[in-house]
């Protein structure tokens, strides 16, 4: 029955459900990582616990990515190029990796007053949710995925502009070791923004080629 459902989906031009599940599983783990980072800077989760929990979340994301790669190698039909699906999965992996680095470096640097990073993390969560919507659209129709991919791309650009303002704030005063630690943390979030934009581009490029 499961195989029949997959064949019927592919005959209708829809994404293999196993591919959809794997991408959404990756994005779910990534969203959990972003929410964990938000809870950490808000003081709801201490840095040590956040560091440990993020390793579990990252492992879950890696498992979903491995599943997608395995399913992709055996899929007969995909709604967009395999290369673009692989790019999308890799970019999602980059988002989670950078969130992991943000949490780990927060644990190592012990920078106080991290609530200032909340607006950037809030936009990151919104961007991940836009990617989730776009993947669901991709499962039904590649042409319908473009709008939400564009929205995720815009959010990525917004975060990069927020990064520029944060850098200006950090360097407005004397450059201390503390300031350099803050710069490293905000840089991690800017890297997340780039990965969100890359994921959006993979979806948009794949939909355009169809």
N, C-alpha and C positions, 0 to 999 in steps of 0.2 A: 504493500500500500504506500509506504514512504517513497519507494522508487517510482511508483506510478505518479505520485503527486509531483515529484521533481521533474519527470518527463513532461507531464501536462503543462507545468509552469514554463518550461523551456520552449515548448511548442507554441505557447501564447506570447513568446518574446519576453517573458519576465525572468528576473534573476532567479537562479537556482536558490531555493529556500535555505539550503545549507550555507551558501555564501552570505546571504542576508543575515542569518543568525550569527555567523562568525564576526561579521563587521559590526553588528549591533552589540555583540558581546564585548568586542574590543572597546567600542565607544562607551558602553556602560561602565567598564572598569576604569576608563579614562575619566569619565564624569565623577565616579567615586573618588578618584585621586584628587580631582580639583576640589571637591567638597571637603575632603580630608585636609587639604592645604588651607582652605577657608576656616575650618574649625580650629586648626592649629594657630593661625594668626589671631583668631578671636579669643583664644585662651580656653576653648571648650575641650581641647585635647592637648596635652603637654607635648613638647617637642620629642621627647624620647619615645612616647607611645606612637606619635605620628610617624616617626622614622620606622618603627617596627611594622606598623599597619601598612605603610606604603609598600614595603617589600612584598607583602601578601597580595596587595592589589596589583602590583606590577607583574607578579607571577601569573595571576589570573589573566591579565592582558596578554602576556606572552603565550599562554595556552590557547587563547582564542585566535591569536595571529598564526600560530602553528597549524591550528585547525583550518583556517582559511587557506593557507598555502597548500595544505594537503588536498582540500576540496577543489581548489583552483586547478591543480594538476590533472584532476580526473573529470572536470566539468566538460561536457560536450559543447554547450552553448553558453555564452555569457552576454548580458545586455550591453556591456561596453567592453573595450579591449581588455585582455588579461593584464597587459602592462599598466593600464590606468587603475585597475582594481588593486594590483600589487602596490602601485604608488600610493593609493589611498590608504591601504593597510599600513604601509611603512610610515606615512605621515602621521597617522593616528598613534602609532608606536612612538614616534618622535615627541608627540604631545605628552604622552604619559611619562616618557623618559625624562623630559625636562621638568615636569611636575615633581618627579621623584628627586631630581637634583635640587630643586627649590627646597623641598622638605629636608633633604639631607644636609644641605648647606645651612639652612636655618638651625638645624640641630647642632652643627659644628660651630657656627659663628656666634650664636646666642645674641643676635641683634635685637635690642629692645624696641618696643613701639611698632610692631609690624602690622598693626591695623591699617596703616596707610596703604598697604598693598591690596586691601579688600576690593576697591573699585576695579582693579585690573583682573583679579580673580573672578569677580562677578561677571565681567565681560567674557572671560575664558569659559565659564560655565555656560553662558548664553551661546557662545560660538560652538561648543561641543553639542549642545542641544540642537542647534541649527544643522549641524552635520548629521545628527541622528535622523532628523526629519528628512533630510535630503537622501539619505540611504534608504529610508522607507519609501520615498517617492521613486527612487531608482528601481526598487523591487517591483513596482507596478508599471512604471513608464519612465524611460530614460529622459524623455523630453520634459517631464514634470520636475525633475531633480534640479534643474538649472537655477530656479528662483531661490531656493533655500541655500544652494551652494554660493550664490552671489551674496546672500545675506551673511553667510559665514565668512566670506572673503572681506566684506565691509567691516565686520566685527574684528577680524584680524588686523585690519588697518587702524581701527580705533585704538586697539591695545598698543600698537606700535607708536601712535601719537601720544598716548598716555605715558609710555616709556620715556619719550623725549622730554616731557614735562618733569617726570621724576628725576631724570638725569640732571636737568637744569636746576632742580631744587637741591639735589645732593651736592652739586658743585658750586652752589651759590655762596657757600661759606668755606671756611678753611677745610682743605682736603686732609682728613684724618684717616687712620686705619679703620675706624668705624664707618666712615663714609664709603670707603672702598668695599667693605663688606656689604653695605646696602646696595652699592652699585652691582655687585655680583648677583645678589638676590633678584633685583629688578631686571637684570639682564636675562636671567632664567625665564622670567615671565614673558619677556620680549621674544625669546626663542620659541616659546609656546605659541605666540601670535603668528610667527612665521610658519610654523607647522600647521596651524589651523588654515592659513591661507593656502598652503601647499595642498592640503587635503581637499579644500574647496576647488582648487584648480584641477585636481585629478578627476573629480566628479564632472566638472564643467567640460573639460577637454574630452572625456569619454562620451558624454552626452552629445557633444557637437559632432563627433566623428560618426555617430550612428546614422 
